[in-house]
Amino acid sequence: MKACNTLLLSLVVATLASCASVPDLQSRLEAAHEQSRSKFQEIILETSQFDLFVLASPVTSDASLTIFIEGDGYAWQSRSRPSNDPTPITQTVLALATAQTSGNVVYLARPCQFVGADSRNCTVSLWTDARYSEPVVASLNEAISYLLARQPTRTLRLIGYSGGGTLAALLAARRTDVSALITIAAPLDIEAFTMHHGVTPLSASLNPRDYATALAAIPQVHFFGEEDDVIPEKIALSYLDALPTKRCVQIQVVPDATHWSGWQAMRPQAGNIIVECGNSQ
């Protein structure tokens, strides 16, 4: 893979002043543990292909399991240069997870995040062109099945921010136990996303739009920021157009929210958002 290939806009680099300001892996781990306030247990899940970093609340009831899937993290140092470690620097997703006051909650990181870029089977492609590839989806799916087996319930809710929402949709398309799919600022049509930004297609990745038929019957709501110029609402509408029925899907635009900000108000209730199928087609 050529570092100079204009593969995709970084979804994080715009928030950083320079590479010198990027904290090391240990600092990012410490920030995650501080955010979890010690009420979540750290687990390193050894799936068939990757070691995945997980933070899980104690299993205390038969409430549904809500899994928050991390975004793309610190994927790029610049528009044309991938980072050397995709571990997220900010805690947007983990803050949503740890704000939940009820139910069984899990924060699920992506391959190579928090475990080191030299972890088992990690390659740069896993946070660039192959970030939504079959190995990534299969590994997360394996982890979810393990986590669900630890629960007294079999009701599963998937919540993903940005690229984590893309993966949440891809996971929901292949499972039969997802009761709710919630995405926040997620590229649900990655072809429309790369065309919008005029960058190289993610040829090694799967596209949720291609699985619209399998997704159509799953209760789902997709949130987009009114001021988000990274993932504008039109990308959601492209996904919506592919659905054979619209009765189970909602699109909600959050006033004043950008890709990076405006989601704090969702923290207390993100895991309890009511998602239902309607009667209209």
N, C-alpha and C positions, 0 to 999 in steps of 0.2 A: 504493500500500500504506500503510495506516495504522499508524503506529508504536505506537499504543495497542492494536492488535489482539493478543489473547492467542494468538499463533500456535503457539508450542511452547516448552517448557522449554529453556533454554540448557543444553547438555551441558558447558559450561565455566565459566559465570559463578559457579557455586557455589564454585569453587576460588579466586576472587579476592576480596580484601578490599574493594576499591573500584575505580572506574574510574581513579583516580589512580595505581594500582599497575600499570596495563597498559603494558608497554614499547612503544616505537614500532616501526615496520616494520623499520628498520635493525637495531635490537637483536634482533629476532626472527630476522632473517636471519643475524646474527652467531652467535646461539645454535645455529642449525641447522648452520652450517659448523663450529662448535666440536664439536658432537656427531658430525659425520661425520669429524672428525679428518683432513681433507684426503685421505682415501683414496677418496672418492667424487667424481666429476666433476659439476659443475653443468651442466645443459642447460635452456634455455628452449625448449620445443617449441611451435611455432606450428601449432596444429591449425586446422581450418576455422573454428572459432568463438572459441576462447580461446587465450591463451598460458599454458602449463602449466610449473610449476617441477618439475624432476626432479633427483635426485641418483643417479648410477649408478656401480656398482663397475666396475673395468676388466674387459673381456671377455677372459678368459684360458683358458677351457676350454669343453668341449661340455656342461657341466652344465646342468641345467634353469634357466630364468629364473624367479626369484621376485620378484614385484612386491608391495611393501607400499603400500597405499593409505591416505592420511591420513584422519583423522576429520573431523568438522564444523568443527573449529578454534574460534576465538573468534567464534562466530556471534552471540551476544547479550550486550549489556551488562547487561540485566536481563530479567526474565520477559516484558516487553512492549516492550523497546527493542532493536532490532538493533544490532550493533556497526558501526563504520565501516570495518572491515577484518577478514576472517575468518581471517587468518594465525594458525596455532596459536601459543600462548604456551608450552606445555609440549611436550616432545619424546618422548612415549610411543611413537609409531609409528616415528620415526626411530631411536630407541634400539634398538628391535627389529631394524630393518634393519641398522644398523651393527654389531650384535653378531654377525652371521653371519660365520663364518670360512671358508666355502667356497661354491662356486657363484657364479652371476651374480645380483647383487642390485640392485634398483632401488627407490628411494623415489619415489612419485608423489603430488604434491600435487594438491589440488582446484582448480577454476577460481577465480581471484582470490586464491588464497593465495600469499604471498611475492612476487607480481609487482605488487602495488598494487591497491587497490580501484577505481582509475580505469583499469585495464588494459582491453584490447579486449573490448567487449561485457559488461563486468561490471555487474551490477545487484544490489541488496540481495536480491532474490528468490533469487539463486543460493546464498545461504547461509541462507535461511529456507524459504519454502514450496516453492521449486523446487530444493531442494538435491539431490534425486534425480531430476530431470526428464530428459526425453529429450535435450535439448542437452548436459547434463552427462555422461550415460552415453555418448552418441555421441562426445563429445570425448575422454573417457578411453579409449574403445575405439580410436579413431584413434591415440592416443598409444601404446597397448599394441602395436598392430600395427607401428608404426614401431620401437619398442624391440625387439620380437621379431625383426624383420628384420635387426637388427644382430648377432644372436646366431648361433653355429654350431649351435644346437639349436632345435627347435620345441616343446620341452616347457615348458609354462607353469603356474606355481603362483601363485594370487592369495591374498593375505592382507590383511584389512582390519580395522581397529579402529573400533568404534562405527559412525558413519555411513559410514566407509570400508568396513566389512563389508557394509553394505546395498548399496553400489555394486559391491563385488566380486561379490556374488550376482547383481545385475542384469547385470553384464558377462559372468559365466560363462554366464548363460542364453542369451546371443546369440552366443557363440563356440563353436567346435568343437575347440579345442586346449587347453582347460583340463584339466590332469591332477589338480589338487587345489584345492579351495576351503576356505580356513580363515578363520573370522571370530572376533573377540574382542569380546564385549559389544556385539553389533550388533543393531539393531532389524530383524529379518527379516520382520516383519509391521508395517508402519508404521501401518496402521489400528488394530491392537490396541495399538500404542504410544501413539498419541494418545488413544485411548479410556481407556487405563490412567491417563494423566495428566489427563484431562478438559480437553483443549485442542483448538484448531481443527485439523481434518484437514489434512494436507499435500496439498491438492487438485491442485497442479501437479507432484507427484512420482509416480514409479513405485513399485510395491510388490512386493518379491521374492515374496511369497506368491502373487501372481497368475501367477508364472512357475514354479510348483512342478513342473509336468509337464516342462518343459524342463530343470529343475535336477536332477530325481530321479536321473538316471544318472551324475551327476558325483560322484566321491569327495569327501566333504566332512566337516568337523568344525567344530562351533560351540562356543566356550567362553563360559561365563557365570560371573559372580562370585556366590558364595553370598550375599554381603551387598550385592549391587547392587540398589538400589531405583530406579535410572533405567531399566535394561533388565533386568527380572526374567526368570527362566527361563520363565515362562508365555508370554512373547512368542515365544520359540523354539518352544515346544510348539504354539502356534497355527500357525506355519509348518510344523512337522512334520506336523500333522494334514492339511495340504493336499497332501502328497506322495503320489503314487499307489503308491510303494514306498519302504520305509525302508532297504533293504539297503545303500545307499551313504552313509548319513548317520549321524553320531555327535553326541550332545550331551554335553558334559562340563562339570560344575560345578566351579569352582575354589574350594576352601575359603578362607574369610575374605576373598576378593577383593571389592572394591567396584567401582564403575564407574571410579574414578580410580586405584586402587592394587591391588597384589597381583599385577601382571603381570610384575614384574621377573624372576621365576624363569623365564619363558618366553624370555628374550632369547637365550641361546646356541643353543637348539634350535628356535626358531619356524619357521625356513625349512626344517627337516629333519623336521618332524612327518610320520609315516607315515599316509597317508590311503588307505584301500582300501575296496572294496565287498565286503560279505559275501554269504553265500548265503541268509540268511533274508529273508523278505518283511515 
